[in-house]
Amino acid sequence: MTVISVDGTGRKVQIEVKEGKTIQHLGIRVEFIGSIEMLYDRENSQEFTSLVRELEDPGALSGLRRFPFVFTDVEKSYESYSGINVRLRYFVRVTILRSQYTPNIMKEFDIVVLHAKKEPIENPPIRMEVGIEDSLHIEFEYVRSSFHLRDVVIGKIYFLLVCIPVSTVGGKKMRVGEKRAELARFTEQDGYPERFG
């Protein structure tokens, strides 16, 4: 059994091979990867950042070994995000390359990126007007012009001109899958239950 770990600073790989065992390898590699993954369509996932460092040439591993590594000036232009359909992630992948008949040993370590930015000083309310000429005019009003992904959008909708019958007004929530589970069932009773018998 081989244990691969990265220290808390993300600058040192530690590989520990079970006592008395030796692993022949074709090299040890560490990669820094930024990717956008479509959770329901793996074929359309894309890597937008990829840096590679070779830690060791082909040889043998035994016992406990530590390999220092550094990725300098890595551009992390996007924040980490994990949603229902898509995930943007940064991670460090450590790979021990083996012969063609033996599978490579690989482990990934996620890195969370959160850009600490001050909220824009000027974030005025926004108004938009849409509609069909001489039939329907709707005005949307939002409390701010820009929102963070974790913000709640608060606003109002005004019907300025309605010359066509409007039966329903609603929004559509795009969701690929939905999970439902009954957690508990309650029965309300008013008064005493009747006795059957």
TAPEDA-V580320 format. One record per residue. N is the residue number from 0. RES is the residue in three letters. PSI is psi in degrees with one decimal (999 if undefined). Layout:
n | res | psi
N | RES | PSI
N | RES | PSI
This chain:
n | res | psi
0 | MET | 137.6
1 | THR | 130.3
2 | VAL | 125.4
3 | ILE | 131.4
4 | SER | 156.5
5 | VAL | 133.7
6 | ASP | 167.4
7 | GLY | -26.2
8 | THR | -11.5
9 | GLY | 29.4
10 | ARG | 3.4
11 | LYS | 129.5
12 | VAL | 134.1
13 | GLN | 124.4
14 | ILE | 125.6
15 | GLU | 120.5
16 | VAL | 140.4
17 | LYS | 140.8
18 | GLU | 132.1
19 | GLY | -4.6
20 | LYS | 155.2
21 | THR | 139.2
22 | ILE | 123.3
23 | GLN | 137.4
24 | HIS | 163.2
25 | LEU | 13.2
26 | GLY | 158.7
27 | ILE | 131.4
28 | ARG | 143.1
29 | VAL | 135.4
30 | GLU | 142.1
31 | PHE | 121.5
32 | ILE | 137.6
33 | GLY | 126.9
34 | SER | 153.5
35 | ILE | 118.3
36 | GLU | 125.4
37 | MET | 115.3
38 | LEU | -26.3
39 | TYR | 1.6
40 | ASP | 78.7
41 | ARG | -25.4
42 | GLU | -27.4
43 | ASN | 10.8
44 | SER | 146.4
45 | GLN | 143.2
46 | GLU | 126.0
47 | PHE | -11.6
48 | THR | 134.7
49 | SER | 117.9
50 | LEU | 140.7
51 | VAL | 137.9
52 | ARG | 132.6
53 | GLU | 123.6
54 | LEU | -34.1
55 | GLU | 146.3
56 | ASP | 169.2
57 | PRO | 143.1
58 | GLY | -147.2
59 | ALA | 147.7
60 | LEU | 137.6
61 | SER | 151.1
62 | GLY | -148.0
63 | LEU | 126.5
64 | ARG | 142.8
65 | ARG | 135.5
66 | PHE | 115.4
67 | PRO | 147.9
68 | PHE | 155.1
69 | VAL | 133.3
70 | PHE | 104.6
71 | THR | 146.9
72 | ASP | 46.9
73 | VAL | 125.7
74 | GLU | 116.4
75 | LYS | 78.1
76 | SER | -14.7
77 | TYR | 153.9
78 | GLU | 151.4
79 | SER | 144.1
80 | TYR | 137.0
81 | SER | 108.5
82 | GLY | -168.7
83 | ILE | -40.5
84 | ASN | -21.7
85 | VAL | 152.5
86 | ARG | 130.6
87 | LEU | 121.1
88 | ARG | 151.8
89 | TYR | 141.2
90 | PHE | 159.5
91 | VAL | 127.2
92 | ARG | 125.1
93 | VAL | 128.0
94 | THR | 128.2
95 | ILE | 110.7
96 | LEU | 132.8
97 | ARG | 178.8
98 | SER | 169.6
99 | GLN | -19.2
100 | TYR | -6.5
101 | THR | 131.0
102 | PRO | 146.6
103 | ASN | 151.6
104 | ILE | 122.6
105 | MET | 141.5
106 | LYS | 140.2
107 | GLU | 142.4
108 | PHE | 117.3
109 | ASP | 145.9
110 | ILE | 125.9
111 | VAL | 127.5
112 | VAL | 124.0
113 | LEU | 116.0
114 | HIS | 118.7
115 | ALA | 103.4
116 | LYS | 145.5
117 | LYS | 144.8
118 | GLU | 138.3
119 | PRO | 135.1
120 | ILE | -44.8
121 | GLU | 105.3
122 | ASN | 69.7
123 | PRO | 160.2
124 | PRO | 158.2
125 | ILE | 144.2
126 | ARG | 139.0
127 | MET | 144.3
128 | GLU | 128.2
129 | VAL | 162.7
130 | GLY | -174.7
131 | ILE | 130.0
132 | GLU | 127.7
133 | ASP | 15.8
134 | SER | -47.3
135 | LEU | 126.2
136 | HIS | 123.7
137 | ILE | 137.6
138 | GLU | 130.2
139 | PHE | 137.6
140 | GLU | 124.3
141 | TYR | 147.3
142 | VAL | -23.8
143 | ARG | 161.4
144 | SER | -17.5
145 | SER | 144.0
146 | PHE | 153.2
147 | HIS | 161.1
148 | LEU | -28.2
149 | ARG | -1.1
150 | ASP | 160.2
151 | VAL | 129.3
152 | VAL | 119.6
153 | ILE | 132.4
154 | GLY | -176.7
155 | LYS | 153.7
156 | ILE | 126.5
157 | TYR | 131.4
158 | PHE | 102.9
159 | LEU | -40.1
160 | LEU | 123.6
161 | VAL | 104.6
162 | CYS | 7.7
163 | ILE | 149.7
164 | PRO | 128.9
165 | VAL | 115.8
166 | SER | -41.2
167 | THR | 150.6
168 | VAL | 127.6
169 | GLY | 169.9
170 | GLY | 154.1
171 | LYS | 128.4
172 | LYS | 118.0
173 | MET | 120.0
174 | ARG | 128.5
175 | VAL | -45.8
176 | GLY | 157.0
177 | GLU | 136.0
178 | LYS | 134.3
179 | ARG | 138.3
180 | ALA | 139.0
181 | GLU | 116.8
182 | LEU | -40.0
183 | ALA | 158.7
184 | ARG | 130.0
185 | PHE | 148.5
186 | THR | 127.0
187 | GLU | 137.8
188 | GLN | 141.7
189 | ASP | 108.3
190 | GLY | -161.4
191 | TYR | 143.8
192 | PRO | 145.2
193 | GLU | 147.4
194 | ARG | 125.5
195 | PHE | 141.9
196 | GLY | 999
